[in-house]
């Protein structure tokens, strides 16, 4: 019965998973290609004059952001990355209990020799596997992009040259470029810490959505609550970063634990810095969390949400579908 239930759960989710993972792979690949075609020195010159208000919204100091490591790592903070992970976790978490209740299929499934906990953890297993697969697809796309892209650098000119009669002067004066492999500037292993942070974010969103689904009987209401919470947390993060005196809002949003750009740029300078529990540059009384510390806290929150969903689902009544 476990195999049948697992097969049913996977078949219900396979096309969404394939779409999310495939889009993340292609987007990550294309994103690296776009970065490789940027003229970095011109972007650095432009960002020096950005207003302070804009610089506050940067996840890392602007000089670290405008580097090949920082620009590639932004892939994990692009709206598409958030959208793909949210689409998977919100849809699977809300479908786990309230979705099946609304369709009237949960009562028929539990009428079989299947316990509630076995049913719930089967759904959770498929959801967690999907989160990991989407993050691996993002890392795989980044890996392929870095290993297949080339950076244009101005070629060094000879101090003088002779133009013979009949030579194409315009072609001789056109700027020349050398193609340098992207691997000279960044390595795919630098972004494993960002991919792990992406996994932990997805697990937290999946756990929270599953917890809300365990309480409710309508999937549309579950989705409305979790999307509203997501929007409020985003507003808190932006306000805390941009407005003086409101930095305390960063303590009430889970987005303060999701810093893939900061973790990847730190790993580009020192590989061991991407795998530390505490941040090396902490300035307050309490040390700031490093990559592993942030990931661990997200995992603890996710585990608490999944445990809460199991507790509620085990004890609640299952109303008949209307």
C-alpha positions as CSV (number, residue, x, y, z in Angstrom):
1,X,0.0,0.0,0.0
2,X,2.9,2.3,0.7
3,X,4.1,2.0,-2.9
4,X,0.6,2.6,-4.3
5,X,0.2,5.7,-2.2
6,X,3.7,7.0,-3.0
7,X,3.1,6.4,-6.7
8,X,-0.2,8.2,-6.6
9,X,1.3,11.2,-4.8
10,X,4.2,11.3,-7.2
11,X,2.0,11.1,-10.3
12,X,-0.1,14.0,-9.0
13,X,3.0,16.1,-8.7
14,X,5.3,15.0,-11.5
15,X,4.4,17.5,-14.2
16,X,4.6,20.5,-11.8
17,X,8.0,19.2,-10.5
18,X,9.3,18.7,-14.0
19,X,8.2,22.2,-15.0
20,X,9.7,23.9,-11.9
21,X,13.0,22.0,-12.1
22,X,13.3,22.4,-15.9
23,X,12.7,26.1,-15.7
24,X,15.2,26.6,-12.9
25,X,17.8,24.7,-14.8
26,X,17.3,26.8,-18.0
27,X,17.0,30.0,-16.1
28,X,20.2,29.4,-14.1
29,X,22.1,28.5,-17.3
30,X,20.9,31.6,-19.2
31,X,21.5,33.8,-16.2
32,X,25.2,32.8,-16.2
33,X,25.4,33.4,-20.0
34,X,24.0,36.9,-19.5
35,X,26.5,37.7,-16.7
36,X,29.3,36.5,-18.9
37,X,28.3,39.0,-21.6
38,X,28.2,42.0,-19.2
39,X,31.0,44.5,-19.2
40,X,31.8,44.4,-15.5
41,X,34.1,47.4,-15.4
42,X,31.3,49.6,-16.8
43,X,28.8,48.3,-14.3
44,X,31.2,48.9,-11.4
45,X,31.7,52.5,-12.6
46,X,28.0,53.0,-12.7
47,X,27.2,51.5,-9.3
48,X,29.7,53.8,-7.5
49,X,27.2,56.7,-8.0
50,X,24.1,54.9,-6.9
51,X,22.0,56.6,-4.2
52,X,22.4,55.3,-0.7
53,X,18.7,54.3,-0.7
54,X,19.4,51.9,-3.6
55,X,22.6,50.6,-2.0
56,X,20.7,49.7,1.2
57,X,18.6,47.2,-0.8
58,X,21.6,45.2,-1.8
59,X,22.1,42.0,0.1
60,X,25.8,42.6,0.3
61,X,28.0,45.7,-0.1
62,X,27.6,47.0,-3.6
63,X,31.3,46.3,-4.5
64,X,30.9,42.7,-3.6
65,X,27.6,42.4,-5.5
66,X,29.1,43.8,-8.7
67,X,31.5,40.9,-9.2
68,X,31.1,37.7,-11.2
69,X,30.5,35.7,-8.0
70,X,27.8,38.2,-6.8
71,X,26.1,38.5,-10.1
72,X,25.9,34.8,-10.6
73,X,24.7,34.2,-7.0
74,X,21.8,36.7,-7.6
75,X,20.3,33.8,-9.6
76,X,19.0,32.4,-6.3
77,X,17.4,35.7,-5.4
78,X,15.7,36.4,-8.7
79,X,11.9,36.5,-8.7
80,X,11.8,33.4,-10.9
81,X,13.7,31.5,-8.2
82,X,11.3,32.5,-5.6
83,X,8.4,31.8,-7.9
84,X,9.5,28.3,-8.8
85,X,10.1,27.3,-5.2
86,X,6.8,28.9,-4.0
87,X,4.8,27.3,-6.8
88,X,6.0,23.9,-5.8
89,X,5.8,24.2,-2.0
90,X,2.5,26.1,-1.9
91,X,0.8,23.8,-4.3
92,X,2.0,20.5,-2.7
93,X,1.6,21.7,0.9
94,X,-1.9,23.0,0.3
95,X,-2.9,19.9,-1.6
96,X,-1.7,17.6,1.2
97,X,-4.8,17.8,3.4
98,X,-7.1,20.7,2.6
99,X,-6.9,20.0,-1.1
100,X,-7.8,16.3,-0.7
101,X,-10.6,17.3,1.7
102,X,-12.0,19.8,-0.8
103,X,-12.0,17.2,-3.6
104,X,-13.6,14.6,-1.3
105,X,-10.8,12.1,-2.0
106,X,-9.1,12.1,1.5
107,X,-12.0,10.2,3.1
108,X,-11.8,7.5,0.4
109,X,-8.0,7.2,0.8
110,X,-8.2,6.9,4.6
111,X,-10.9,4.3,4.3
112,X,-8.2,2.0,3.0
113,X,-5.7,0.4,5.3
114,X,-3.6,3.6,5.4
115,X,-2.9,5.5,8.6
116,X,-3.1,9.2,8.8
117,X,0.6,9.6,9.6
118,X,1.6,7.3,6.8
119,X,-0.5,9.3,4.4
120,X,0.9,12.6,5.7
121,X,4.6,11.6,5.6
122,X,4.2,10.2,2.1
123,X,3.1,13.6,0.9
124,X,5.9,15.3,2.9
125,X,8.5,12.9,1.4
126,X,7.5,13.8,-2.2
127,X,7.4,17.5,-1.3
128,X,10.9,17.4,0.3
129,X,12.3,15.4,-2.7
130,X,10.9,18.0,-5.0
131,X,12.5,20.9,-3.1
132,X,15.9,19.2,-3.2
133,X,15.5,18.5,-7.0
134,X,14.6,22.1,-7.8
135,X,17.6,23.3,-5.9
136,X,19.8,20.8,-7.6
137,X,18.5,21.9,-11.0
138,X,19.4,25.5,-10.2
139,X,22.9,24.4,-9.2
140,X,23.2,22.2,-12.3
141,X,22.2,25.1,-14.5
142,X,24.8,27.3,-12.8
143,X,27.4,24.6,-13.2
144,X,26.7,24.1,-16.9
145,X,26.6,27.9,-17.5
146,X,29.9,28.5,-15.8
147,X,31.7,25.7,-17.7
148,X,30.3,26.7,-21.1
149,X,30.5,30.5,-21.0
150,X,33.3,32.9,-21.9
151,X,34.0,36.4,-20.7
152,X,34.9,39.2,-23.1
153,X,38.0,41.1,-22.1
154,X,39.6,43.9,-24.2
155,X,42.6,42.5,-26.0
156,X,46.0,44.1,-25.3
157,X,47.1,46.3,-28.3
158,X,50.6,46.6,-29.6
159,X,52.2,49.9,-28.8
160,X,52.4,50.7,-32.5
161,X,51.5,49.1,-35.8
162,X,52.0,49.9,-39.5
163,X,49.1,50.1,-41.8
164,X,50.1,49.1,-45.4
165,X,48.4,50.8,-48.4
166,X,45.0,49.3,-49.0
167,X,44.6,48.0,-45.5
168,X,41.2,48.4,-43.8
169,X,41.9,51.2,-41.3
170,X,38.5,51.0,-39.7
171,X,38.8,47.2,-39.1
172,X,42.3,47.8,-37.7
173,X,41.0,50.4,-35.2
174,X,38.0,48.3,-34.0
175,X,38.3,47.1,-30.4
176,X,39.6,43.6,-30.1
177,X,38.4,41.1,-27.4
178,X,39.8,38.0,-25.9
179,X,37.5,35.2,-24.8
180,X,38.4,34.0,-21.4
181,X,36.6,31.0,-19.8
182,X,34.2,31.9,-17.0
183,X,35.9,29.3,-14.8
184,X,38.8,31.7,-14.4
185,X,36.6,34.0,-12.3
186,X,34.2,31.7,-10.6
187,X,33.9,28.0,-9.9
188,X,30.6,26.1,-9.6
189,X,31.5,24.8,-6.1
190,X,31.2,28.4,-4.8
191,X,27.5,28.2,-5.1
192,X,26.7,25.0,-3.3
193,X,26.2,27.1,-0.1
194,X,23.6,29.2,-1.9
195,X,21.9,26.0,-3.2
196,X,21.7,24.6,0.3
197,X,20.2,27.8,1.6
198,X,17.7,27.6,-1.2
199,X,16.8,24.0,-0.1
200,X,16.3,25.2,3.5
201,X,14.0,28.0,2.4
202,X,11.9,25.6,0.4
203,X,11.6,23.2,3.3
204,X,10.4,26.0,5.6
205,X,7.8,27.1,3.0
206,X,6.7,23.5,2.5
207,X,6.4,22.9,6.3
208,X,4.5,26.1,6.9
209,X,2.0,25.5,4.1
210,X,1.5,21.9,5.2
211,X,0.8,23.2,8.7
212,X,-1.8,25.6,7.4
213,X,-3.3,22.9,5.3
214,X,-3.7,20.6,8.3
215,X,-5.9,23.2,10.0
216,X,-8.2,24.1,7.1
217,X,-10.6,22.3,4.8
218,X,-10.5,24.6,1.8
219,X,-7.4,24.7,-0.4
220,X,-8.2,28.2,-1.7
221,X,-8.2,29.6,1.9
222,X,-5.0,27.8,2.7
223,X,-3.3,29.3,-0.3
224,X,-4.7,32.8,0.5
225,X,-3.3,32.6,4.0
226,X,0.2,31.5,3.0
227,X,0.5,33.9,0.1
228,X,-0.6,36.8,2.3
229,X,2.0,35.7,4.9
230,X,4.6,35.6,2.2
231,X,3.8,39.1,1.0
232,X,3.8,40.5,4.5
233,X,7.2,39.0,5.2
234,X,8.6,40.4,1.9
235,X,7.3,43.9,2.9
236,X,8.9,43.6,6.3
237,X,12.3,42.7,4.7
238,X,12.2,45.6,2.3
239,X,11.1,48.1,4.9
240,X,13.7,46.9,7.4
241,X,16.5,47.2,4.8
242,X,15.4,50.6,3.3
243,X,14.0,52.7,6.2
244,X,16.1,54.0,9.1
245,X,14.8,53.0,12.5
246,X,12.9,50.0,11.1
247,X,15.8,47.5,11.0
248,X,14.1,45.5,13.8
249,X,11.6,44.3,11.2
250,X,14.4,42.0,9.9
251,X,14.1,40.0,13.1
252,X,10.5,39.1,12.3
253,X,11.0,37.9,8.7
254,X,12.4,34.5,7.7
255,X,14.0,36.2,4.7
256,X,16.7,37.4,6.9
257,X,17.9,33.8,7.1
258,X,18.0,33.5,3.3
259,X,21.2,35.2,2.1
260,X,22.5,33.2,-0.9
261,X,24.4,36.1,-2.4
262,X,26.2,36.9,0.9
263,X,27.1,33.3,1.4
264,X,28.3,32.7,-2.2
265,X,30.5,35.9,-2.3
266,X,32.0,34.9,1.1
267,X,32.8,31.5,-0.3
268,X,34.4,33.0,-3.4
269,X,37.0,34.7,-1.2
270,X,37.4,31.9,1.3
271,X,35.8,28.5,0.6
272,X,35.6,27.7,4.3
273,X,33.6,30.9,4.9
274,X,30.6,29.4,3.1
275,X,30.4,26.6,5.7
276,X,30.6,28.4,9.0
277,X,28.0,28.5,11.8
278,X,28.7,32.1,12.9
279,X,29.5,35.1,10.6
280,X,33.1,36.1,10.7
281,X,32.3,39.9,10.5
282,X,29.7,40.1,13.4
283,X,29.7,43.5,15.1
284,X,26.9,43.3,17.6
285,X,26.6,41.8,21.1
286,X,25.2,38.6,19.7
287,X,27.1,37.1,16.8
288,X,25.4,36.9,13.4
289,X,24.5,33.6,12.0
290,X,26.7,32.3,9.2
291,X,25.5,30.0,6.3
292,X,25.2,26.9,8.4
293,X,23.6,28.7,11.3
294,X,20.9,30.2,9.0
295,X,20.3,26.9,7.3
296,X,20.0,25.1,10.7
297,X,17.4,27.7,12.0
298,X,15.4,27.3,8.8
299,X,15.4,23.6,9.2
300,X,14.3,23.8,12.8
301,X,11.4,26.0,11.8
302,X,10.5,23.6,9.0
303,X,10.7,20.6,11.3
304,X,8.5,22.4,13.8
305,X,5.9,23.2,11.2
306,X,5.8,19.6,9.9
307,X,5.5,18.3,13.5
308,X,2.7,20.8,14.1
309,X,0.9,19.6,11.0
310,X,1.2,16.0,12.2
311,X,-0.1,16.9,15.6
312,X,-3.2,18.7,14.2
313,X,-3.9,16.2,11.5
314,X,-3.8,13.3,13.9
315,X,-6.4,14.9,16.2
316,X,-8.7,16.8,13.9
317,X,-12.1,15.6,12.6
318,X,-12.4,15.1,8.9
319,X,-15.6,16.8,7.7
320,X,-17.5,15.3,4.8
321,X,-17.0,17.1,1.5
322,X,-19.8,19.5,0.6
